[in-house]
Amino acid sequence: MKPDPSQVTTTLQPSNLILASQSPRRRMLLTNAGYRFVVDSPDETVEQAVPRIQNPADRDVGNVTSYVADVALAKAQFVAGRHSS
């Protein structure tokens, strides 16, 4: 069960935001939204470790969405490990 966003509180300050991506577009979106952040992207081996969708017939929206989420999670976990106290 996901928490209701209106009930979630956080102590995260904008300067505590870490962008685990080399994407210039993501950097621009965060900057334009007024966030302060650091970029700490994992090396390409992290994304390569996520199993790819080999069969084109299996590349439906659900599978692709799942793959993208798996890559994002792998990157976030890798980078978080470098910043945990």
C-alpha positions in Angstrom: 0.0 0.0 0.0 1.4 3.4 -1.0 1.3 6.3 1.4 -1.0 9.2 0.6 1.4 11.9 -0.7 -0.5 14.6 1.3 0.4 12.7 4.5 4.1 12.2 3.8 6.5 14.5 5.5 10.2 14.6 4.9 13.3 16.3 6.1 15.0 16.1 2.7 16.4 19.5 1.8 16.9 20.4 -1.9 20.6 20.3 -1.5 20.3 16.6 -0.4 19.0 15.6 -3.8 21.2 13.2 -5.8 20.6 12.7 -9.5 21.8 9.2 -10.3 21.8 9.9 -14.1 23.9 11.5 -16.7 20.9 12.8 -18.6 21.2 16.4 -19.6 17.4 16.6 -19.8 16.9 15.4 -16.3 19.5 17.9 -15.1 17.8 20.7 -16.9 14.3 19.8 -15.6 15.6 19.8 -12.0 17.5 23.0 -12.4 14.5 24.7 -14.0 12.3 23.5 -11.2 14.6 25.3 -8.7 16.2 22.2 -7.2 19.8 22.1 -6.0 21.4 18.7 -6.5 24.5 16.8 -7.1 25.0 14.4 -10.0 26.4 11.0 -9.1 25.7 8.6 -11.8 26.7 4.9 -11.7 29.0 3.4 -14.3 27.4 1.6 -17.3 27.9 -1.8 -15.7 25.0 -1.2 -13.4 22.5 -0.8 -16.3 24.1 -3.6 -18.2 23.5 -5.9 -15.2 19.7 -5.6 -15.6 18.4 -8.3 -17.9 17.3 -6.9 -21.2 14.2 -7.7 -23.2 15.7 -9.9 -26.0 12.6 -10.9 -27.9 10.9 -8.0 -29.8 7.6 -9.7 -29.3 8.0 -9.3 -25.5 8.5 -5.5 -25.8 5.0 -4.5 -24.9 4.4 -1.5 -22.7 4.3 -3.5 -19.5 7.6 -5.2 -20.1 9.3 -2.0 -21.2 7.9 -0.1 -18.2 9.1 -2.8 -15.9 12.6 -2.8 -17.5 12.9 1.0 -17.2 11.9 0.8 -13.5 14.4 -2.0 -12.9 17.2 0.1 -14.4 16.2 3.2 -12.4 16.1 1.1 -9.2 19.5 -0.5 -9.9 21.0 2.9 -10.5 19.5 4.4 -7.3 20.6 1.5 -5.1 24.1 1.7 -6.5 24.4 5.4 -5.9 22.7 5.3 -2.5 25.3 2.8 -1.4 28.0 5.4 -2.0 26.1 8.0 0.1 24.8 6.0 3.1 26.1 6.8 6.5 
